Amino acid sequence: MTDDNRGEEPTDDEVADGGEASDASRASSGRRSDGGVARDAASFIDAADESLEATYEPPMSLSEYVEELFENPGTASHASKYLLQAIEAAGRRTVVEEGEEKQRYCFFDDPHNDGEHAILGNTEVLNAFVDDLRSIAAGRGKDEKIVWLEGPTATGKSELKRCLINGLREFSKTPEGRRYTVEWNVAGADSGASAMTYGGGGPPEPDEDDWYASPVQVHPLAVFPEDVREDLLAELNARLDDHIPIRVEGRLDPFSREAYDFLEEQYRRQGVEDLFSAVTDPKHLRVKNYVADVGQGIGVLHSEDDGSPKERLVGSWMAGMLRELDSRGRKNPQAFSYDGVLSQGNGLLTIVEDAAQHADLLQKLLNVPDEGSVKLDKGIGMDIDTQMIIISNPDLEARLNQHADRSGSDPLKALKRRLDKHEFTYLTNLSLEAELIQRELTNETTVWTADSYDELAARIRQPVTIRVRDGEGVVREKELAPHTIEAAALYAVVTRLDGEDVPPGLDLVDKALVFDRGYLQDGDERREKEEFDFDADAEDGETGIPVTYTRDIIADLLHEVQDRHHPDLPVEDVVMPRDVLNRMAEELSDTPVFGPNEKTEFENRLVPIKNHVFTEQEDDVLEAIMREKRVDEATVEEYIEHVYAWVEDEGIENERGELEEPDPLKMKVFETEHLGRFDEDDYDGTEPDAAVEEFRAEKVVTALNRHAWRHRDEDFRVEDVNVKEIPVIETVLGSHDWDDVRRTFPDFDPDQWDDPPSGTETASVKSDTIRNMQELFDYSEASAELTSRHVMGQVSYRWE
């Protein structure tokens, strides 16, 4: 895969092909550098118009809004229910994590943003978070809870924040996800009415500029008197096809209440009988939709934000506006800024990021979830409907437990009781870590999906090419050779695994492979994850090498020229798996984030990684050498069909539609020549002995039936089987060893590999192998040369 740095201007380190002259030439010809047809400015303006037209609706009257609710009640949802709707609307998909199949909400793949801020892994944590939302939304015992997401750096917590913002923003643009609030206009109710405002600014212009939206996105149904609202909600929930009813319990926000009270007083003085109709007349009140975003339905308190607790939570009084709007000795809510995190997040979501930096606020949030109210001032309260989430590193827990030894007199006990903790951990899946490393190094954001583990394995091992500008301004194309990302990811994952529950005879690499695949393949034997007694309470993912460390190691290597040379190939621009593994281990001692015990432990876990990666490289070289001797899948499928029919005592349908006996010679030839399991002594002519019969029944048909059971449906047929998923067959396809090479190429000499004499069998084998490695596994010629040299260097020691 090549990183083209699409969508960004070239930086000092990553530049696009071509110079100024070629760019100008392409512009004049209407062609882009990627070969596409250039679009003119007008087309982008038109696209923007269409996007906004689909996003925003014209303001409507309160009556029209209620009629709209009867058609689509879900748009009236309270905050936690709306967040749940947005998550569920994106659907779910099946993933394998820690060796088990799990259902994952696609919302957390950041689908609306092309996966840029997808949260990789931690599916169980995210599912538990959604379950909590479901309980909170339904009012089943967790209403008073504040969701707490904790974990070490680089575990996806910040990605979750961005993913929530992106997902809610895009969902609110859809018809089923519309979010509404109210806007007011007091002009015309009384000729002496003063202009409305909030948070500063001069007098408004007439007409449209007389309209002011609720500064805290108040729910339109909050306009109704409480008893009428209860009846209206009962009618809506009766029409709602959902087990979670809609709740709207808050009053109008202070700014809207100021407008409502003013209008009510004016019309009461005028003797108007239908006061509510007069106050909510379309000339005074309109319902408008808004796009959820930071500052409008989503409040985010960052670590660097400061101010008094009240300023950070709800906002501040504007001194100049107070002097202008103060009346009858009281403060006017129009003079409030409403820029605190709860004000911004009212109606949907409030996030306190890096919560340890705002520990002083947490106690002040105690009563917000269950009482749903905060105060602007002693005499002015504001009802809040928001789902609160706090995000922190593990340091917050230490601060919360500072008085734990005081037991019942712990001043933080009430706060801790209200926090519902979900722990993010480091990834323990090889494929997810490989995907994350690749995302960190390139601009690729597409979430990896695969129909089989073979597809996923191909992505894990794939090379990556990145264009880098060196210190002299020269652009060099650097290659992370096949298995390089895989090696780095595997090392990081292995440092995160608990070794106490690894069964005898296995190591942490085996545990990592089980977690990623869901099984462990050992020759013919396939052991499913359920067969391993891994401890459910093991400390997997709690510590280890973070992805940022791995990313920085590889980034440094990309800017270095490797100390190796070749007369024809740019081997100095290839980063090999062993380059990354060695550097990751070497730099541990200079990295203060790791303690002395961690450094020693991580260094001790390196050797099994190197051995595993070498085996992967060796398999590539062997398969490339023996490419012409591979067994094609059609031959394997034919063998399976005959064995299945033979064991089940059934016939095989030929091309004429006739049933005939399975061919004993075909089965024997496959078993002796391709499988290499048996020889002539195991047969009487073509009749198999007991060992062959047992092999066919136990190793082939039993595995076939197991596969059929896992993938059963009414139309299952033998020919539908993916032959690679049968362990014994998976081993056969393209599986060779060095004895096969010796028999096939009797004059081959691995000692000559680096520079084989012209005209020798070794030279011919090497030429074919390098080409095959490029075609089969996406090696470049340079990385194929380096990898095959490394493998042959080890093979030559044991060749004789």
C-alpha positions in Angstrom: 0.0 0.0 0.0 1.3 3.5 -0.8 0.5 6.5 1.2 -0.3 9.4 -1.1 -1.0 11.9 1.6 -4.4 12.7 0.1 -6.4 15.6 1.4 -3.5 17.6 2.9 -1.0 20.1 1.6 2.5 18.5 1.3 4.6 19.0 4.4 8.4 19.1 4.8 8.4 15.4 5.4 5.7 14.2 3.0 5.4 15.8 -0.5 3.4 15.1 -3.6 4.8 14.2 -6.9 5.5 16.8 -9.5 6.7 20.4 -9.5 5.2 23.8 -10.2 5.3 23.6 -14.0 3.5 20.2 -14.0 0.9 21.5 -11.6 0.2 24.5 -13.8 0.0 22.3 -16.9 -2.5 20.0 -15.2 -4.6 23.0 -14.1 -4.8 24.4 -17.6 -5.8 21.1 -19.0 -8.5 20.4 -16.5 -6.7 17.3 -15.1 -5.8 16.6 -11.5 -2.5 15.1 -10.5 -4.3 11.9 -9.5 -5.7 11.5 -13.1 -9.2 12.7 -12.2 -11.1 15.5 -13.9 -10.8 18.9 -12.2 -13.9 20.6 -10.9 -14.5 24.3 -11.1 -15.3 26.6 -8.1 -19.0 26.7 -9.0 -19.4 23.0 -8.6 -18.2 23.2 -5.0 -20.5 26.2 -4.2 -23.4 24.2 -5.6 -22.5 21.2 -3.5 -22.3 23.3 -0.4 -25.8 24.8 -1.2 -27.2 21.3 -1.5 -25.6 20.2 1.7 -27.0 23.1 3.7 -30.4 22.8 2.1 -30.6 19.1 3.2 -29.4 20.1 6.7 -31.5 23.0 7.8 -35.3 23.5 7.8 -37.2 26.8 7.7 -38.3 27.9 11.2 -41.8 26.6 12.1 -44.5 27.5 14.5 -45.0 25.6 17.8 -48.1 24.0 16.4 -46.3 22.9 13.3 -43.5 21.4 15.4 -46.0 19.4 17.5 -47.6 18.1 14.3 -44.1 17.1 13.1 -43.5 15.3 16.4 -46.6 13.2 15.9 -45.1 12.0 12.6 -41.6 11.5 14.0 -41.7 11.3 17.8 -38.0 10.3 18.1 -36.9 13.9 17.4 -38.2 15.0 20.7 -36.0 12.6 22.7 -34.2 13.7 25.8 -30.4 13.9 25.8 -29.4 10.3 26.8 -32.1 8.8 24.6 -31.0 10.9 21.6 -27.4 9.9 22.1 -28.5 6.2 22.2 -30.5 6.7 19.0 -27.5 8.2 17.2 -25.3 5.2 18.2 -27.9 2.6 17.3 -28.8 4.2 14.0 -25.3 3.4 12.6 -25.9 -0.3 13.0 -23.6 -3.1 14.3 -21.0 -5.5 12.9 -19.2 -8.6 14.1 -15.6 -8.4 15.3 -13.1 -10.7 17.0 -11.4 -9.4 20.1 -9.5 -11.4 22.6 -10.4 -14.4 20.6 -14.1 -14.0 20.9 -16.8 -12.8 18.4 -18.5 -9.6 19.6 -21.1 -7.2 18.2 -19.7 -3.8 17.8 -21.6 -0.5 17.2 -20.4 1.0 13.9 -20.9 4.5 15.4 -17.5 4.1 17.1 -15.9 3.4 13.7 -16.5 7.1 13.0 -18.3 6.3 9.7 -19.4 9.9 9.1 -15.8 11.0 9.0 -14.4 8.2 6.9 -13.0 6.5 10.1 -10.6 9.3 10.9 -11.3 9.1 14.6 -12.4 5.4 14.8 -11.9 3.8 18.2 -10.0 0.6 17.6 -10.8 -2.2 20.0 -12.2 -1.8 23.5 -15.5 -3.1 22.1 -16.7 -4.6 25.5 -16.0 -1.2 27.2 -18.0 0.6 24.5 -20.8 -1.9 24.6 -21.0 -1.5 28.4 -21.1 2.3 27.9 -24.1 1.9 25.5 -25.8 -0.4 28.0 -25.4 2.3 30.7 -26.9 4.8 28.2 -29.8 2.5 27.7 -30.4 2.3 31.5 -30.0 6.1 32.0 -32.3 6.9 29.1 -35.0 4.6 30.4 -34.6 5.9 34.0 -33.8 2.5 35.3 -31.7 3.3 38.3 -28.7 5.0 36.8 -30.2 8.5 36.3 -27.8 10.0 38.9 -24.7 8.5 37.4 -21.9 10.4 35.6 -20.2 8.2 33.0 -16.4 8.0 33.7 -14.1 6.8 31.0 -10.6 6.1 32.3 -7.4 4.7 30.8 -3.8 5.3 30.1 -2.7 7.6 27.3 -3.1 6.4 23.7 -6.0 4.0 24.4 -8.7 5.8 22.4 -10.3 8.1 25.0 -9.7 11.2 23.0 -10.8 9.4 19.9 -14.1 8.6 21.6 -14.7 12.3 22.3 -14.1 13.2 18.6 -16.1 10.2 17.5 -19.1 11.4 19.6 -18.9 14.9 18.3 -18.6 13.7 14.7 -21.4 11.2 15.0 -23.8 13.5 16.8 -23.2 16.3 14.3 -23.9 14.1 11.3 -26.9 12.4 12.9 -28.5 15.7 13.7 -28.3 16.5 10.0 -30.5 13.6 9.1 -34.4 13.8 9.0 -34.7 11.2 11.8 -32.0 12.9 13.9 -33.2 16.5 13.7 -32.6 18.5 16.9 -34.8 21.5 17.7 -34.9 24.5 20.0 -36.8 27.8 20.2 -36.1 31.4 19.2 -37.9 34.5 20.5 -38.9 37.9 19.3 -40.5 40.4 21.8 -40.7 43.2 19.3 -44.3 44.3 18.8 -45.7 43.1 22.0 -45.3 46.6 23.4 -44.1 49.8 21.7 -41.7 50.4 24.5 -40.2 46.9 24.6 -36.5 46.9 24.9 -34.3 44.8 22.7 -33.4 41.3 23.7 -29.8 40.2 23.8 -27.3 38.0 25.6 -23.6 37.9 26.1 -22.8 41.3 24.7 -23.4 43.2 21.5 -25.3 46.3 20.7 -29.0 46.8 19.9 -30.3 44.4 17.3 -31.4 45.4 13.8 -35.2 45.2 13.0 -37.0 42.2 11.5 -35.0 38.9 11.3 -32.3 40.3 13.6 -34.9 40.7 16.3 -34.9 36.9 16.8 -32.8 35.4 19.5 -32.5 31.6 19.9 -32.3 30.0 23.3 -28.6 30.2 24.3 -28.8 26.7 25.8 -30.8 24.8 23.2 -33.9 24.5 25.4 -36.3 21.8 24.3 -39.4 23.3 22.5 -41.8 21.3 24.6 -40.5 23.1 27.7 -42.7 26.1 26.6 -45.8 24.2 27.5 -47.3 24.3 31.0 -46.2 21.2 32.9 -49.7 19.5 33.1 -50.2 20.0 29.3 -46.7 18.8 28.6 -47.3 15.6 30.5 -50.4 14.9 28.4 -48.6 15.7 25.2 -45.7 13.4 26.1 -48.1 10.6 26.9 -49.6 11.0 23.4 -46.1 11.0 21.8 -44.9 8.0 23.7 -48.1 6.1 22.8 -47.1 6.6 19.1 -43.4 5.8 19.8 -42.3 2.3 18.8 -39.7 2.1 21.5 -39.5 0.7 25.0 -37.7 3.9 26.3 -40.2 6.7 26.6 -39.4 10.3 25.9 -38.9 12.6 28.9 -38.9 16.4 28.9 -38.8 17.5 32.5 -37.0 20.8 32.6 -38.4 24.4 32.6 -37.6 27.1 30.1 -34.0 28.4 30.4 -33.7 31.8 32.1 -33.2 33.7 28.9 -36.3 32.1 27.3 -38.2 32.6 30.6 -37.4 36.3 30.5 -38.9 36.5 27.0 -41.9 34.4 28.0 -42.6 36.4 31.1 -42.3 39.7 29.4 -44.7 38.7 26.6 -47.1 37.2 29.1 -47.2 40.3 31.2 -47.7 42.6 28.2 -50.6 40.5 26.8 -52.2 40.1 30.3 -52.1 43.9 30.7 -53.8 44.2 27.3 -56.6 41.8 28.5 -55.8 39.1 25.9 -57.7 35.9 26.9 -55.7 33.2 25.1 -52.4 34.1 26.7 -50.4 31.0 25.7 -51.4 31.4 22.1 -50.5 35.1 22.2 -47.1 34.4 23.8 -46.3 31.6 21.4 -47.7 33.2 18.3 -45.3 32.7 15.3 -44.4 36.4 15.4 -42.9 35.8 18.9 -41.9 32.2 19.0 -40.4 29.9 16.4 -39.0 26.4 16.5 -35.8 25.9 14.6 -33.5 23.0 14.0 -29.8 23.2 14.8 -26.8 21.0 14.0 -25.3 19.5 17.1 -21.7 20.7 17.5 -19.3 21.9 20.2 -21.0 25.0 21.7 -24.4 24.0 20.5 -25.7 20.9 22.2 -22.2 19.6 22.9 -20.1 21.0 25.7 -16.4 20.1 26.0 -14.4 21.3 28.9 -10.7 21.1 27.9 -7.8 20.6 30.3 -6.5 24.1 29.6 -9.8 25.9 30.3 -9.8 28.0 33.4 -12.0 30.4 35.4 -14.1 30.0 38.5 -16.1 26.8 38.9 -19.3 28.6 37.9 -17.7 30.2 34.9 -16.5 26.8 33.6 -19.8 25.1 34.3 -22.5 27.6 33.2 -20.9 30.9 32.2 -20.5 34.4 33.7 -22.3 37.7 34.1 -21.3 40.4 31.7 -20.6 43.5 33.8 -21.4 46.0 31.1 -24.6 44.2 30.1 -25.7 44.1 33.8 -25.5 47.8 34.0 -27.5 48.1 30.8 -30.2 45.5 31.6 -30.4 45.4 35.4 -34.0 46.2 36.4 -35.8 46.5 39.7 -32.7 45.4 41.6 -32.4 42.0 40.0 -30.0 40.5 37.5 -31.3 40.1 34.0 -30.5 36.7 32.4 -30.0 38.4 29.1 -26.7 39.7 30.6 -25.3 36.1 31.1 -22.8 34.6 28.7 -24.0 31.0 28.8 -20.6 29.8 27.6 -20.0 27.2 30.4 -19.7 23.6 29.5 -23.2 22.6 30.9 -24.8 25.5 29.0 -23.2 24.5 25.7 -24.0 20.8 26.3 -27.6 21.3 27.4 -29.9 19.2 25.3 -27.4 16.6 24.5 -23.8 15.9 25.7 -21.3 17.3 28.2 -17.7 16.1 28.2 -15.1 17.0 30.8 -11.8 16.1 29.2 -8.7 15.3 31.3 -10.9 15.4 34.3 -8.1 15.4 36.8 -7.4 19.0 35.8 -10.9 19.9 36.8 -11.2 17.8 40.0 -12.6 20.8 41.8 -15.6 20.8 39.6 -16.6 17.2 40.0 -18.1 17.6 43.4 -20.1 20.5 42.1 -21.6 18.2 39.5 -22.9 15.8 42.2 -26.6 16.9 42.0 -26.8 17.8 38.3 -27.7 14.3 37.0 -30.4 13.6 39.5 -31.8 17.1 40.1 -31.1 18.3 36.6 -30.5 21.9 37.7 -27.7 24.4 38.1 -27.7 28.1 39.2 -26.6 31.2 37.3 -27.1 33.1 40.5 -28.7 32.6 43.9 -32.1 33.6 42.6 -31.8 32.3 39.0 -31.7 28.6 38.4 -31.4 26.7 35.1 -32.7 23.2 34.3 -30.2 21.0 32.5 -30.8 18.0 30.3 -27.4 16.6 29.3 -25.6 13.3 29.3 -22.4 13.9 31.3 -19.2 12.1 30.5 -15.8 12.6 32.2 -12.6 11.4 30.6 -9.4 10.9 32.6 -6.0 9.2 32.9 -5.5 6.9 35.9 -4.3 9.9 37.9 -7.9 10.9 38.7 -8.5 7.8 40.6 -5.5 8.5 42.8 -7.0 11.9 43.6 -10.4 10.5 44.3 -8.9 7.9 46.7 -6.7 10.4 48.7 -9.1 10.2 51.7 -10.1 6.5 51.3 -8.5 5.6 54.6 -11.1 7.8 56.3 -13.8 5.3 55.4 -17.2 6.8 56.3 -15.9 10.3 56.6 -14.3 10.3 53.1 -15.5 13.7 51.7 -15.3 12.3 48.2 -17.4 9.2 48.9 -20.7 10.7 47.5 -18.9 11.7 44.3 -17.3 8.3 43.8 -20.7 6.7 44.3 -22.1 8.7 41.4 -19.3 7.9 39.0 -19.9 4.9 36.7 -16.4 3.8 35.6 -15.4 2.2 32.3 -11.8 1.4 31.7 -10.1 1.7 28.4 -7.1 -0.5 28.0 -4.3 -0.9 25.4 -5.2 -3.0 22.4 -4.4 -6.7 22.8 -5.3 -7.7 19.2 -2.5 -7.9 16.7 -4.6 -6.8 13.8 -6.0 -3.8 15.6 -2.6 -2.7 16.8 -1.2 -3.0 13.2 -4.1 -1.0 11.9 -3.5 1.7 14.6 0.2 1.9 13.8 -0.5 2.3 10.1 -3.1 5.0 10.8 -0.5 6.8 12.9 2.1 6.8 10.2 -0.1 7.5 7.2 -3.3 9.3 6.2 -5.3 6.1 5.7 -8.4 6.2 8.0 -10.6 3.4 6.5 -11.5 0.9 9.1 -10.3 -2.6 8.3 -13.0 -5.1 7.7 -12.6 -8.7 6.3 -14.7 -11.7 5.5 -12.0 -14.1 6.7 -8.9 -14.0 8.8 -6.8 -14.7 5.7 -7.9 -11.3 4.4 -7.0 -9.7 7.7 -3.7 -11.4 7.9 -2.8 -10.0 4.4 -3.4 -6.5 5.7 -1.4 -7.1 8.9 1.7 -8.2 6.9 1.4 -5.7 4.1 4.2 -3.3 3.2 3.8 0.5 3.5 5.5 3.0 1.3 6.0 6.6 2.5 7.6 9.5 0.7 9.9 11.4 3.0 12.0 14.6 2.4 15.5 14.3 3.9 17.6 17.1 5.5 19.0 18.1 2.1 15.6 18.5 0.6 15.7 15.3 -1.4 12.5 13.3 -1.5 13.1 9.6 -0.9 10.6 6.8 -1.1 10.9 4.7 2.1 9.5 1.2 2.4 8.4 -0.5 5.5 9.0 -4.1 4.3 6.3 -6.8 4.6 5.9 -7.9 8.2 7.5 -4.7 9.6 4.2 -3.2 10.9 3.2 -6.7 12.0 6.4 -7.1 14.0 6.1 -3.8 15.7 2.4 -4.4 16.5 3.1 -7.9 17.8 5.9 -6.7 20.1 3.6 -4.0 21.5 0.8 -6.4 22.1 3.0 -9.0 23.7 4.3 -6.4 26.2 0.6 -5.8 27.3 -0.3 -9.5 27.9 -0.4 -11.1 31.3 1.9 -14.2 31.2 0.5 -15.9 34.3 -2.3 -17.8 32.5 -0.3 -19.0 29.5 -0.6 -22.8 29.2 2.5 -25.0 29.4 4.1 -25.4 26.0 2.9 -22.0 24.7 4.2 -18.5 25.0 2.9 -15.0 24.8 3.1 -14.9 21.0 0.7 -17.9 21.0 -1.7 -16.0 23.4 -1.5 -13.0 21.1 -2.4 -15.1 18.1 -5.3 -16.7 19.9 -6.6 -13.3 20.9 -6.5 -12.1 17.3 -7.7 -15.1 15.4 -9.9 -16.9 18.0 -7.9 -20.1 17.6 -4.3 -21.5 17.4 -3.2 -23.6 14.5 -0.5 -26.2 15.2 0.0 -28.4 12.2 -3.3 -30.3 11.6 -4.7 -29.3 15.0 -6.8 -26.3 15.4 -7.5 -25.3 19.0 -10.3 -22.8 19.6 -10.0 -20.1 22.2 -12.6 -21.9 24.4 -10.1 -24.7 24.9 -7.6 -22.4 26.6 -8.1 -21.6 30.3 -7.2 -17.9 30.1 -8.0 -16.0 33.3 -10.9 -13.6 32.8 -9.3 -11.3 35.5 -5.8 -11.3 33.9 -4.2 -7.8 33.6 -4.2 -7.9 29.8 -3.9 -4.4 28.3 -3.4 -2.6 31.5 0.3 -1.8 30.9 2.7 -2.2 28.0 4.2 -0.2 25.1 1.8 2.5 23.9 1.3 3.1 20.1 2.9 6.5 20.4 6.2 4.9 21.3 6.1 2.5 18.4 5.0 5.3 16.0 7.9 7.5 17.0 10.5 4.7 16.7 9.3 4.0 13.1 9.1 7.7 12.2 12.7 8.1 13.3 13.8 5.1 11.2 12.0 6.6 8.2 14.3 9.6 8.4 17.5 7.6 8.6 19.4 6.0 5.8 20.0 2.4 6.7 23.6 1.2 6.8 23.5 -1.3 4.0 24.3 -1.2 0.3 23.5 -2.9 -3.0 25.0 -2.1 -6.4 21.6 -1.9 -8.1 18.8 -1.7 -5.5 18.0 1.0 -2.9 18.2 -1.3 0.1 19.3 1.7 2.3 15.7 3.0 1.9 14.0 -0.2 3.2 13.1 -0.5 6.9 13.0 -4.2 7.9 11.2 -5.9 10.8 14.4 -6.5 12.7 15.3 -2.8 12.3 12.2 -1.8 14.1 12.3 -4.5 16.8 15.9 -3.8 17.6 15.3 -0.1 17.9 12.2 -0.6 20.0 14.2 -2.7 22.5 17.2 -0.4 22.5 15.2 2.8 23.2 13.4 1.4 26.2 16.3 2.3 28.5 16.2 6.0 27.4 12.4 6.3 27.8 11.4 7.7 31.2 7.7 6.5 30.8 8.8 2.9 31.5 9.9 1.8 35.0 13.1 -0.3 35.5 11.1 -3.5 35.9 9.0 -2.8 32.8 12.1 -2.2 30.7 13.6 -5.5 31.8 10.4 -7.4 31.2 9.8 -5.9 27.8 13.4 -6.7 26.7 12.9 -10.3 27.7 9.8 -10.6 25.5 11.7 -9.7 22.3 13.1 -13.0 21.3 9.8 -14.9 20.7 8.7 -12.0 18.5 11.8 -12.2 16.4 11.4 -16.0 16.0 7.8 -15.6 14.9 8.5 -12.9 12.4 11.4 -14.9 10.9 9.1 -17.9 10.5 6.7 -15.6 8.6 9.5 -14.4 6.3 10.8 -17.9 5.9 7.3 -19.1 4.8 7.2 -16.3 2.2 10.6 -17.3 0.7 9.6 -21.0 0.7 6.3 -20.3 -1.0 8.0 -18.1 -3.6 10.6 -20.8 -4.3 8.0 -23.5 -4.6 5.3 -21.5 -6.3 5.1 -23.8 -9.3 4.6 -26.8 -7.0 1.7 -25.3 -5.1 -1.6 -27.4 -5.0 -4.4 -25.4 -6.6 -7.6 -25.0 -4.8 -9.6 -26.8 -7.5 -7.6 -30.0 -6.9 -8.1 -29.7 -3.1 -11.8 -29.1 -3.5 -12.1 -32.2 -5.7 -10.2 -34.3 -3.1 -12.6 -33.1 -0.3 -15.6 -33.9 -2.4 -14.4 -37.4 -3.0 -13.4 -38.0 0.6 -16.7 -36.7 1.9 -18.7 -38.9 -0.4 -16.5 -41.9 0.5 -16.9 -41.5 4.2 -20.7 -40.8 4.0 -21.1 -43.7 1.4 -22.6 -41.3 -1.1 -22.1 -40.8 -4.9 -20.6 -37.9 -6.8 -22.6 -36.2 -9.5 -20.6 -36.1 -12.8 -20.9 -33.6 -15.7 -23.8 -35.6 -17.1 -25.7 -35.4 -13.8 -25.2 -39.0 -13.0 -24.0 -40.4 -9.7 -20.8 -42.3 -9.6 -18.5 -43.8 -6.9 -15.8 -41.6 -5.5 -12.4 -42.2 -7.2 -10.1 -44.1 -4.9 -7.0 -43.4 -7.1 -7.6 -39.6 -7.0 -7.8 -39.8 -3.2 -4.6 -41.9 -2.9 -2.6 -39.7 -5.3 -3.6 -36.6 -3.3 -2.7 -38.2 0.0 0.6 -39.5 -1.1 1.9 -36.8 -3.4 0.3 -33.6 -2.1 -0.3 -34.3 1.5 2.8 -36.5 1.9 1.1 -38.3 4.8 1.1 -41.8 3.4 3.0 -44.0 1.0 2.3 -47.3 -1.0 2.6 -49.4 2.2 -0.6 -47.7 3.5 -2.7 -49.0 0.6 -3.6 -52.3 -0.9 -3.7 -51.1 -4.5 -6.0 -48.1 -4.0 -7.8 -49.5 -0.9 -6.7 -47.5 2.2 -5.6 -49.2 5.5 -7.1 -48.3 8.9 -4.7 -45.3 9.4 -5.8 -43.7 6.1 -9.5 -44.4 6.8 -9.1 -42.8 10.3 -7.4 -39.8 8.7 -10.2 -39.3 6.2 -12.9 -39.5 8.8 -11.3 -37.6 11.6 -9.0 -35.0 10.0 -11.0 -34.2 6.9 -14.7 -35.0 7.3 -15.0 -34.1 11.0 -13.4 -30.8 10.3 -15.7 -30.3 7.3 -18.7 -31.0 9.5 -17.5 -28.7 12.2 -17.1 -26.0 9.6 -20.6 -26.8 8.2 -22.1 -26.5 11.7 -20.5 -23.1 12.3 -21.8 -21.8 9.0 -24.9 -23.8 8.7 -28.0 -22.7 6.7 -30.6 -24.5 4.6 -28.6 -24.4 1.4 -25.2 -25.6 2.7 -23.2 -27.6 0.2 -19.8 -29.2 0.4 -18.6 -27.0 -2.5 -19.5 -23.9 -0.5 -16.7 -24.7 2.0 -13.7 -22.4 2.2 -11.1 -25.2 2.0 -8.5 -23.0 3.7 -10.6 -23.2 6.9 -10.1 -26.9 7.3 -6.9 -27.3 9.3 -5.3 -30.2 7.6 -6.0 -28.7 4.2 -4.9 -25.2 5.3 -1.5 -26.8 6.0 -1.3 -28.4 2.6 -2.0 -25.4 0.4 1.3 -23.9 -0.5 3.0 -25.6 2.6 6.5 -26.7 1.9 9.8 -27.2 3.7 13.5 -27.1 2.8 13.5 -30.9 2.1 11.0 -30.2 -0.7 13.4 -27.5 -2.0 16.3 -29.9 -1.9 14.4 -32.6 -3.8 13.1 -30.2 -6.4 16.4 -28.3 -6.9 19.2 -30.7 -6.3 22.0 -28.3 -7.3 20.6 -25.4 -5.3 23.1 -23.9 -2.8 21.9 -21.3 -0.2 25.5 -20.3 0.5 25.6 -18.7 -3.0 22.4 -16.8 -2.5 23.9 -13.3 -2.0 25.8 -13.4 -5.3 25.0 -16.6 -7.2 27.3 -17.5 -10.1 25.7 -16.9 -13.5 24.1 -20.0 -15.1 23.7 -21.9 -11.9 20.5 -23.4 -10.6 20.8 -21.1 -7.5 20.9 -18.0 -9.8 17.8 -19.3 -11.6 15.9 -20.1 -8.4 16.8 -16.7 -6.9 15.6 -14.8 -9.9 12.3 -16.6 -9.8 12.0 -16.3 -6.1 12.5 -12.5 -6.0 9.9 -12.1 -8.8 7.4 -14.4 -7.0 7.9 -12.5 -3.7 6.9 -9.3 -5.5 3.9 -10.9 -7.2 2.6 -13.0 -4.3 3.3 -10.8 -1.3 3.9 -7.2 -2.6 7.6 -7.1 -1.7 9.6 -4.5 -3.7 12.7 -5.9 -5.4 14.9 -4.4 -2.7 12.9 -5.7 0.3 12.6 -9.2 -1.4 16.4 -9.1 -1.7 17.0 -8.2 1.9 14.4 -10.7 3.3 15.6 -13.6 1.2 19.2 -12.9 2.2 18.2 -12.9 5.8 16.3 -16.2 5.5 19.0 -17.9 3.4 21.7 -16.7 5.9 19.9 -18.8 8.6 19.1 -21.7 6.2 22.7 -22.2 5.1 23.7 -23.1 8.6 21.5 -26.2 8.6 21.5 -27.0 4.9 24.1 -29.8 5.1 
